[in-house]
Amino acid sequence: MYSLFSRVNAPESLRQALSSYIRRTGQGIVMDEKKDKDMVSSLMEFKASLDTIWEESFFKNEAFSNTIKDAFEHLINLRQRYKASTDKFLDQHCCAKVVPESTDNL
């Protein structure tokens, strides 16, 4: 579908649909208070499936990567009560640790 939309210069419509899908599906995960203890792991599974879609369907297009990141930021901010624990979990499990360069070379 991405190839077809790209041929007619309409990938923006596809990006908007992807964002809407992520927000709608993710909101169901984040706002389900009955499944609070599984929320973070469910979000991580959802994110892993989106990463696969991004790699295989959108050929690692940077614009679609940004769409996924923006939609996920929205989800994480929906429940402020869990923001700190979600951020900590994400930092530990999916974000590369950035090591600052030495300032000796400056």
Phi and psi in radians as a Rosetta constraint file:
Dihedral C 1 N 2 CA 2 C 2 CIRCULARHARMONIC -1.010 0.35
Dihedral N 2 CA 2 C 2 N 3 CIRCULARHARMONIC -0.761 0.35
Dihedral C 2 N 3 CA 3 C 3 CIRCULARHARMONIC -1.088 0.35
Dihedral N 3 CA 3 C 3 N 4 CIRCULARHARMONIC -0.737 0.35
Dihedral C 3 N 4 CA 4 C 4 CIRCULARHARMONIC -1.111 0.35
Dihedral N 4 CA 4 C 4 N 5 CIRCULARHARMONIC -0.822 0.35
Dihedral C 4 N 5 CA 5 C 5 CIRCULARHARMONIC -1.116 0.35
Dihedral N 5 CA 5 C 5 N 6 CIRCULARHARMONIC -0.601 0.35
Dihedral C 5 N 6 CA 6 C 6 CIRCULARHARMONIC -1.189 0.35
Dihedral N 6 CA 6 C 6 N 7 CIRCULARHARMONIC -0.601 0.35
Dihedral C 6 N 7 CA 7 C 7 CIRCULARHARMONIC -1.146 0.35
Dihedral N 7 CA 7 C 7 N 8 CIRCULARHARMONIC -0.523 0.35
Dihedral C 7 N 8 CA 8 C 8 CIRCULARHARMONIC -1.848 0.35
Dihedral N 8 CA 8 C 8 N 9 CIRCULARHARMONIC 0.320 0.35
Dihedral C 8 N 9 CA 9 C 9 CIRCULARHARMONIC 0.953 0.35
Dihedral N 9 CA 9 C 9 N 10 CIRCULARHARMONIC 0.808 0.35
Dihedral C 9 N 10 CA 10 C 10 CIRCULARHARMONIC -2.255 0.35
Dihedral N 10 CA 10 C 10 N 11 CIRCULARHARMONIC 0.562 0.35
Dihedral C 10 N 11 CA 11 C 11 CIRCULARHARMONIC -1.169 0.35
Dihedral N 11 CA 11 C 11 N 12 CIRCULARHARMONIC -0.351 0.35
Dihedral C 11 N 12 CA 12 C 12 CIRCULARHARMONIC -1.079 0.35
Dihedral N 12 CA 12 C 12 N 13 CIRCULARHARMONIC -0.671 0.35
Dihedral C 12 N 13 CA 13 C 13 CIRCULARHARMONIC -1.106 0.35
Dihedral N 13 CA 13 C 13 N 14 CIRCULARHARMONIC -0.687 0.35
Dihedral C 13 N 14 CA 14 C 14 CIRCULARHARMONIC -1.190 0.35
Dihedral N 14 CA 14 C 14 N 15 CIRCULARHARMONIC -0.684 0.35
Dihedral C 14 N 15 CA 15 C 15 CIRCULARHARMONIC -1.102 0.35
Dihedral N 15 CA 15 C 15 N 16 CIRCULARHARMONIC -0.728 0.35
Dihedral C 15 N 16 CA 16 C 16 CIRCULARHARMONIC -1.121 0.35
Dihedral N 16 CA 16 C 16 N 17 CIRCULARHARMONIC -0.697 0.35
Dihedral C 16 N 17 CA 17 C 17 CIRCULARHARMONIC -1.153 0.35
Dihedral N 17 CA 17 C 17 N 18 CIRCULARHARMONIC -0.706 0.35
Dihedral C 17 N 18 CA 18 C 18 CIRCULARHARMONIC -1.096 0.35
Dihedral N 18 CA 18 C 18 N 19 CIRCULARHARMONIC -0.789 0.35
Dihedral C 18 N 19 CA 19 C 19 CIRCULARHARMONIC -1.061 0.35
Dihedral N 19 CA 19 C 19 N 20 CIRCULARHARMONIC -0.766 0.35
Dihedral C 19 N 20 CA 20 C 20 CIRCULARHARMONIC -1.081 0.35
Dihedral N 20 CA 20 C 20 N 21 CIRCULARHARMONIC -0.748 0.35
Dihedral C 20 N 21 CA 21 C 21 CIRCULARHARMONIC -1.094 0.35
Dihedral N 21 CA 21 C 21 N 22 CIRCULARHARMONIC -0.799 0.35
Dihedral C 21 N 22 CA 22 C 22 CIRCULARHARMONIC -1.089 0.35
Dihedral N 22 CA 22 C 22 N 23 CIRCULARHARMONIC -0.808 0.35
Dihedral C 22 N 23 CA 23 C 23 CIRCULARHARMONIC -1.120 0.35
Dihedral N 23 CA 23 C 23 N 24 CIRCULARHARMONIC -0.753 0.35
Dihedral C 23 N 24 CA 24 C 24 CIRCULARHARMONIC -1.181 0.35
Dihedral N 24 CA 24 C 24 N 25 CIRCULARHARMONIC -0.833 0.35
Dihedral C 24 N 25 CA 25 C 25 CIRCULARHARMONIC -1.190 0.35
Dihedral N 25 CA 25 C 25 N 26 CIRCULARHARMONIC -0.773 0.35
Dihedral C 25 N 26 CA 26 C 26 CIRCULARHARMONIC -1.141 0.35
Dihedral N 26 CA 26 C 26 N 27 CIRCULARHARMONIC -0.622 0.35
Dihedral C 26 N 27 CA 27 C 27 CIRCULARHARMONIC -1.099 0.35
Dihedral N 27 CA 27 C 27 N 28 CIRCULARHARMONIC -0.637 0.35
Dihedral C 27 N 28 CA 28 C 28 CIRCULARHARMONIC -1.082 0.35
Dihedral N 28 CA 28 C 28 N 29 CIRCULARHARMONIC -0.612 0.35
Dihedral C 28 N 29 CA 29 C 29 CIRCULARHARMONIC -1.289 0.35
Dihedral N 29 CA 29 C 29 N 30 CIRCULARHARMONIC -0.841 0.35
Dihedral C 29 N 30 CA 30 C 30 CIRCULARHARMONIC -1.225 0.35
Dihedral N 30 CA 30 C 30 N 31 CIRCULARHARMONIC -0.646 0.35
Dihedral C 30 N 31 CA 31 C 31 CIRCULARHARMONIC -1.591 0.35
Dihedral N 31 CA 31 C 31 N 32 CIRCULARHARMONIC -0.034 0.35
Dihedral C 31 N 32 CA 32 C 32 CIRCULARHARMONIC -1.435 0.35
Dihedral N 32 CA 32 C 32 N 33 CIRCULARHARMONIC 1.635 0.35
Dihedral C 32 N 33 CA 33 C 33 CIRCULARHARMONIC -1.174 0.35
Dihedral N 33 CA 33 C 33 N 34 CIRCULARHARMONIC -0.341 0.35
Dihedral C 33 N 34 CA 34 C 34 CIRCULARHARMONIC -1.217 0.35
Dihedral N 34 CA 34 C 34 N 35 CIRCULARHARMONIC -0.366 0.35
Dihedral C 34 N 35 CA 35 C 35 CIRCULARHARMONIC -2.030 0.35
Dihedral N 35 CA 35 C 35 N 36 CIRCULARHARMONIC 0.574 0.35
Dihedral C 35 N 36 CA 36 C 36 CIRCULARHARMONIC -0.958 0.35
Dihedral N 36 CA 36 C 36 N 37 CIRCULARHARMONIC -0.749 0.35
Dihedral C 36 N 37 CA 37 C 37 CIRCULARHARMONIC -1.170 0.35
Dihedral N 37 CA 37 C 37 N 38 CIRCULARHARMONIC -0.385 0.35
Dihedral C 37 N 38 CA 38 C 38 CIRCULARHARMONIC -1.786 0.35
Dihedral N 38 CA 38 C 38 N 39 CIRCULARHARMONIC 0.027 0.35
Dihedral C 38 N 39 CA 39 C 39 CIRCULARHARMONIC -1.030 0.35
Dihedral N 39 CA 39 C 39 N 40 CIRCULARHARMONIC -0.863 0.35
Dihedral C 39 N 40 CA 40 C 40 CIRCULARHARMONIC -1.129 0.35
Dihedral N 40 CA 40 C 40 N 41 CIRCULARHARMONIC -0.785 0.35
Dihedral C 40 N 41 CA 41 C 41 CIRCULARHARMONIC -1.160 0.35
Dihedral N 41 CA 41 C 41 N 42 CIRCULARHARMONIC -0.619 0.35
Dihedral C 41 N 42 CA 42 C 42 CIRCULARHARMONIC -1.132 0.35
Dihedral N 42 CA 42 C 42 N 43 CIRCULARHARMONIC -0.717 0.35
Dihedral C 42 N 43 CA 43 C 43 CIRCULARHARMONIC -1.108 0.35
Dihedral N 43 CA 43 C 43 N 44 CIRCULARHARMONIC -0.681 0.35
Dihedral C 43 N 44 CA 44 C 44 CIRCULARHARMONIC -1.161 0.35
Dihedral N 44 CA 44 C 44 N 45 CIRCULARHARMONIC -0.675 0.35
Dihedral C 44 N 45 CA 45 C 45 CIRCULARHARMONIC -1.132 0.35
Dihedral N 45 CA 45 C 45 N 46 CIRCULARHARMONIC -0.740 0.35
Dihedral C 45 N 46 CA 46 C 46 CIRCULARHARMONIC -1.083 0.35
Dihedral N 46 CA 46 C 46 N 47 CIRCULARHARMONIC -0.772 0.35
Dihedral C 46 N 47 CA 47 C 47 CIRCULARHARMONIC -1.104 0.35
Dihedral N 47 CA 47 C 47 N 48 CIRCULARHARMONIC -0.701 0.35
Dihedral C 47 N 48 CA 48 C 48 CIRCULARHARMONIC -1.088 0.35
Dihedral N 48 CA 48 C 48 N 49 CIRCULARHARMONIC -0.697 0.35
Dihedral C 48 N 49 CA 49 C 49 CIRCULARHARMONIC -1.183 0.35
Dihedral N 49 CA 49 C 49 N 50 CIRCULARHARMONIC -0.634 0.35
Dihedral C 49 N 50 CA 50 C 50 CIRCULARHARMONIC -1.183 0.35
Dihedral N 50 CA 50 C 50 N 51 CIRCULARHARMONIC -0.637 0.35
Dihedral C 50 N 51 CA 51 C 51 CIRCULARHARMONIC -1.103 0.35
Dihedral N 51 CA 51 C 51 N 52 CIRCULARHARMONIC -0.696 0.35
Dihedral C 51 N 52 CA 52 C 52 CIRCULARHARMONIC -1.118 0.35
Dihedral N 52 CA 52 C 52 N 53 CIRCULARHARMONIC -0.773 0.35
Dihedral C 52 N 53 CA 53 C 53 CIRCULARHARMONIC -1.059 0.35
Dihedral N 53 CA 53 C 53 N 54 CIRCULARHARMONIC -0.766 0.35
Dihedral C 53 N 54 CA 54 C 54 CIRCULARHARMONIC -1.050 0.35
Dihedral N 54 CA 54 C 54 N 55 CIRCULARHARMONIC -0.763 0.35
Dihedral C 54 N 55 CA 55 C 55 CIRCULARHARMONIC -1.225 0.35
Dihedral N 55 CA 55 C 55 N 56 CIRCULARHARMONIC -0.797 0.35
Dihedral C 55 N 56 CA 56 C 56 CIRCULARHARMONIC -1.558 0.35
Dihedral N 56 CA 56 C 56 N 57 CIRCULARHARMONIC -0.563 0.35
Dihedral C 56 N 57 CA 57 C 57 CIRCULARHARMONIC -1.730 0.35
Dihedral N 57 CA 57 C 57 N 58 CIRCULARHARMONIC -0.588 0.35
Dihedral C 57 N 58 CA 58 C 58 CIRCULARHARMONIC -1.887 0.35
Dihedral N 58 CA 58 C 58 N 59 CIRCULARHARMONIC 0.163 0.35
Dihedral C 58 N 59 CA 59 C 59 CIRCULARHARMONIC 0.880 0.35
Dihedral N 59 CA 59 C 59 N 60 CIRCULARHARMONIC 0.708 0.35
Dihedral C 59 N 60 CA 60 C 60 CIRCULARHARMONIC 0.999 0.35
Dihedral N 60 CA 60 C 60 N 61 CIRCULARHARMONIC 0.589 0.35
Dihedral C 60 N 61 CA 61 C 61 CIRCULARHARMONIC -1.117 0.35
Dihedral N 61 CA 61 C 61 N 62 CIRCULARHARMONIC 2.218 0.35
Dihedral C 61 N 62 CA 62 C 62 CIRCULARHARMONIC -1.077 0.35
Dihedral N 62 CA 62 C 62 N 63 CIRCULARHARMONIC -0.628 0.35
Dihedral C 62 N 63 CA 63 C 63 CIRCULARHARMONIC -1.105 0.35
Dihedral N 63 CA 63 C 63 N 64 CIRCULARHARMONIC -0.681 0.35
Dihedral C 63 N 64 CA 64 C 64 CIRCULARHARMONIC -1.256 0.35
Dihedral N 64 CA 64 C 64 N 65 CIRCULARHARMONIC -0.582 0.35
Dihedral C 64 N 65 CA 65 C 65 CIRCULARHARMONIC -1.066 0.35
Dihedral N 65 CA 65 C 65 N 66 CIRCULARHARMONIC -0.777 0.35
Dihedral C 65 N 66 CA 66 C 66 CIRCULARHARMONIC -1.132 0.35
Dihedral N 66 CA 66 C 66 N 67 CIRCULARHARMONIC -0.644 0.35
Dihedral C 66 N 67 CA 67 C 67 CIRCULARHARMONIC -1.077 0.35
Dihedral N 67 CA 67 C 67 N 68 CIRCULARHARMONIC -0.768 0.35
Dihedral C 67 N 68 CA 68 C 68 CIRCULARHARMONIC -1.127 0.35
Dihedral N 68 CA 68 C 68 N 69 CIRCULARHARMONIC -0.784 0.35
Dihedral C 68 N 69 CA 69 C 69 CIRCULARHARMONIC -1.081 0.35
Dihedral N 69 CA 69 C 69 N 70 CIRCULARHARMONIC -0.786 0.35
Dihedral C 69 N 70 CA 70 C 70 CIRCULARHARMONIC -1.102 0.35
Dihedral N 70 CA 70 C 70 N 71 CIRCULARHARMONIC -0.748 0.35
Dihedral C 70 N 71 CA 71 C 71 CIRCULARHARMONIC -1.147 0.35
Dihedral N 71 CA 71 C 71 N 72 CIRCULARHARMONIC -0.659 0.35
Dihedral C 71 N 72 CA 72 C 72 CIRCULARHARMONIC -1.213 0.35
Dihedral N 72 CA 72 C 72 N 73 CIRCULARHARMONIC -0.640 0.35
Dihedral C 72 N 73 CA 73 C 73 CIRCULARHARMONIC -1.009 0.35
Dihedral N 73 CA 73 C 73 N 74 CIRCULARHARMONIC -0.760 0.35
Dihedral C 73 N 74 CA 74 C 74 CIRCULARHARMONIC -1.018 0.35
Dihedral N 74 CA 74 C 74 N 75 CIRCULARHARMONIC -0.765 0.35
Dihedral C 74 N 75 CA 75 C 75 CIRCULARHARMONIC -1.113 0.35
Dihedral N 75 CA 75 C 75 N 76 CIRCULARHARMONIC -0.780 0.35
Dihedral C 75 N 76 CA 76 C 76 CIRCULARHARMONIC -1.117 0.35
Dihedral N 76 CA 76 C 76 N 77 CIRCULARHARMONIC -0.579 0.35
Dihedral C 76 N 77 CA 77 C 77 CIRCULARHARMONIC -1.421 0.35
Dihedral N 77 CA 77 C 77 N 78 CIRCULARHARMONIC -0.126 0.35
Dihedral C 77 N 78 CA 78 C 78 CIRCULARHARMONIC -1.133 0.35
Dihedral N 78 CA 78 C 78 N 79 CIRCULARHARMONIC -0.659 0.35
Dihedral C 78 N 79 CA 79 C 79 CIRCULARHARMONIC -2.051 0.35
Dihedral N 79 CA 79 C 79 N 80 CIRCULARHARMONIC 1.585 0.35
Dihedral C 79 N 80 CA 80 C 80 CIRCULARHARMONIC -1.020 0.35
Dihedral N 80 CA 80 C 80 N 81 CIRCULARHARMONIC -0.542 0.35
Dihedral C 80 N 81 CA 81 C 81 CIRCULARHARMONIC -1.051 0.35
Dihedral N 81 CA 81 C 81 N 82 CIRCULARHARMONIC -0.555 0.35
Dihedral C 81 N 82 CA 82 C 82 CIRCULARHARMONIC -1.802 0.35
Dihedral N 82 CA 82 C 82 N 83 CIRCULARHARMONIC 0.042 0.35
Dihedral C 82 N 83 CA 83 C 83 CIRCULARHARMONIC -1.011 0.35
Dihedral N 83 CA 83 C 83 N 84 CIRCULARHARMONIC -0.830 0.35
Dihedral C 83 N 84 CA 84 C 84 CIRCULARHARMONIC -1.103 0.35
Dihedral N 84 CA 84 C 84 N 85 CIRCULARHARMONIC -0.791 0.35
Dihedral C 84 N 85 CA 85 C 85 CIRCULARHARMONIC -1.214 0.35
Dihedral N 85 CA 85 C 85 N 86 CIRCULARHARMONIC -0.615 0.35
Dihedral C 85 N 86 CA 86 C 86 CIRCULARHARMONIC -1.168 0.35
Dihedral N 86 CA 86 C 86 N 87 CIRCULARHARMONIC -0.772 0.35
Dihedral C 86 N 87 CA 87 C 87 CIRCULARHARMONIC -1.042 0.35
Dihedral N 87 CA 87 C 87 N 88 CIRCULARHARMONIC -0.758 0.35
Dihedral C 87 N 88 CA 88 C 88 CIRCULARHARMONIC -1.100 0.35
Dihedral N 88 CA 88 C 88 N 89 CIRCULARHARMONIC -0.780 0.35
Dihedral C 88 N 89 CA 89 C 89 CIRCULARHARMONIC -1.089 0.35
Dihedral N 89 CA 89 C 89 N 90 CIRCULARHARMONIC -0.795 0.35
Dihedral C 89 N 90 CA 90 C 90 CIRCULARHARMONIC -1.096 0.35
Dihedral N 90 CA 90 C 90 N 91 CIRCULARHARMONIC -0.720 0.35
Dihedral C 90 N 91 CA 91 C 91 CIRCULARHARMONIC -1.066 0.35
Dihedral N 91 CA 91 C 91 N 92 CIRCULARHARMONIC -0.702 0.35
Dihedral C 91 N 92 CA 92 C 92 CIRCULARHARMONIC -1.317 0.35
Dihedral N 92 CA 92 C 92 N 93 CIRCULARHARMONIC -0.552 0.35
Dihedral C 92 N 93 CA 93 C 93 CIRCULARHARMONIC -1.919 0.35
Dihedral N 93 CA 93 C 93 N 94 CIRCULARHARMONIC -0.327 0.35
Dihedral C 93 N 94 CA 94 C 94 CIRCULARHARMONIC -2.403 0.35
Dihedral N 94 CA 94 C 94 N 95 CIRCULARHARMONIC -0.098 0.35
Dihedral C 94 N 95 CA 95 C 95 CIRCULARHARMONIC -1.864 0.35
Dihedral N 95 CA 95 C 95 N 96 CIRCULARHARMONIC 2.325 0.35
Dihedral C 95 N 96 CA 96 C 96 CIRCULARHARMONIC -1.231 0.35
Dihedral N 96 CA 96 C 96 N 97 CIRCULARHARMONIC 2.436 0.35
Dihedral C 96 N 97 CA 97 C 97 CIRCULARHARMONIC -1.344 0.35
Dihedral N 97 CA 97 C 97 N 98 CIRCULARHARMONIC 2.231 0.35
Dihedral C 97 N 98 CA 98 C 98 CIRCULARHARMONIC -1.651 0.35
Dihedral N 98 CA 98 C 98 N 99 CIRCULARHARMONIC 2.177 0.35
Dihedral C 98 N 99 CA 99 C 99 CIRCULARHARMONIC -1.762 0.35
Dihedral N 99 CA 99 C 99 N 100 CIRCULARHARMONIC 2.072 0.35
Dihedral C 99 N 100 CA 100 C 100 CIRCULARHARMONIC -1.135 0.35
Dihedral N 100 CA 100 C 100 N 101 CIRCULARHARMONIC 2.507 0.35
Dihedral C 100 N 101 CA 101 C 101 CIRCULARHARMONIC -1.228 0.35
Dihedral N 101 CA 101 C 101 N 102 CIRCULARHARMONIC 2.679 0.35
Dihedral C 101 N 102 CA 102 C 102 CIRCULARHARMONIC -1.201 0.35
Dihedral N 102 CA 102 C 102 N 103 CIRCULARHARMONIC 2.486 0.35
Dihedral C 102 N 103 CA 103 C 103 CIRCULARHARMONIC -1.528 0.35
Dihedral N 103 CA 103 C 103 N 104 CIRCULARHARMONIC 0.034 0.35
Dihedral C 103 N 104 CA 104 C 104 CIRCULARHARMONIC -1.129 0.35
Dihedral N 104 CA 104 C 104 N 105 CIRCULARHARMONIC -0.486 0.35
Dihedral C 104 N 105 CA 105 C 105 CIRCULARHARMONIC -1.434 0.35
Dihedral N 105 CA 105 C 105 N 106 CIRCULARHARMONIC -0.105 0.35
